[in-house]
């Protein structure tokens, strides 16, 4: 297994470099600009000029652990680097980058030394890796794989089809999960690493989907594979035969966390586009106090981005600090993704008005994100799969963790702060603890109430604690879901509420542990109160009035970051202009 040193170069330096290379996305002659990206999208082809920019950065090195000669030192650093790409084009980010990392992640986790060195060499030379995990007929249920591997002398014979595999037409490595035993238990699946170029023709075929089928991520995810008694050597196995289920579940902890965190960049672009298209609309800071104004809509969208990113940052940093809990947090942040993106982007569409139909740069990128981002949340890591991960843990958490566990360390809430080394070996499926929710009552107990904003924050935080207490009672009152019985709809509703409580805990943690000197906005209780007010609304709590100055202060920060271009996320990085 691989343990990576925490840094090979400061994350901020790498982000500044990729930002500079990608350049101003609104510049028409920029090879990675909106005009070029939208033209490729209309043609449903890979944007070669933008990919060439990523090649010049050596993006593949970000996917290879430092121990194998790459630059992958931390999941959080990878998020920061790839957000620069996702901010411009989610399709480019997923198609060029994350698809390769999701495949490679299985190898760094379970591969032999030879497999790891081979894949590292391929990626460092500029190759791509492809991942064949789920099948469209079964979406969330990857256990129902119809691709089968049967034993033969020296290996397996593989038969079946995986209809959607990104990058397969240009990949030197294919990671695949397939059925190697009957049933739906933990030993029914295995994982393989093969070079698709070495598979025998006639037994292996790359299939293609028509471009008309693609709504989002056009140009990518256009290929699939069909196997017909295809021989695969025994040394292609990733881990022992039958270990595919635990390998996949552990891999989900990384892929769910990172993909959900990267989606923040799409909201960033949506917000920036609405500001760009509506110059002069709601530009006055004081207009944010009018809930019907464009300024208020923009301030609320910024607040949604911050509350979602608080959970995303906590989940990402937990991979270092609380790896045994990341199965819970990765599922939580990924399940919240579609709700926040849908609501926030649709709210921003009201500011854009008829301009939402514009397909030309720079405003046209908004519509592209509307089409691309929902595709990211589909498949084996969709909302239902994430809820299914959380639900079995709720009875244990309610009985033995909530209001009992120690709170999360302060470092979990400090975006970009130093971290201990990341190790795949420390990832486990679950250990029954939840230090993030433990931070909620701990922080709430010490909240000041010297002015209206602080009093609002304390009131809203207290309501979140009450919500967690109510959840505990409701969970303990329900019959725990059985392995063979249908899950009651009540469990899904409770899961949704629990995820919002986790988001509230993350917001309070980020606010509480921010440095007032270096991060004056994040240390201001105004944004935290606004974020908890948004969460309360989603929980149906509407009897707390938010002081008008909260959104006014949030809107002021929004305009400051827009005019002196910085990212709208918690990392607040300067952007290319």
Secondary structure by P-SEA (a helix, b strand, c coil): ccccccccccaaaaaaaaaaaacccccccccccaaaaaaaaaacccaaaaaaaaaaacccccccccccccccccaaaaaaaaaaaaaacaaaaaaccaaaaaaaccccccccaaaaaaaaaaaaabbbbbbbccccccccccccccbbbbbcccbbbbbbbbccccccccccbbbbbbbcccccccccbbbbbbcccccccccbbbbbbccccccccccccccccccccbbbccccccccccaaaaaaaaaaaaaaaaaaaaaaaaaaaaaaaaaaaacccccccccccccccaaaaaaaaaaaaaaaaaaaaaaaaaacccccaaaaaaaaaaaaaaaaaaaaaaaaaaaacccccccccccaaaaaaaacccccccccccaaaaaaacccaaaaaaccccccccccccccccccccccccccccccccccccccccaaaaaaaccccccaaaaaaaaaaaaaaaaaaaaaaaaaacccccccccccaaaaaaaaaaaaaaaaaaaaaaaaacccccccccccaaaaaaaaaaaaaaaccccccccaaaaaaaaaaaaaaaaabbbcccccccccc
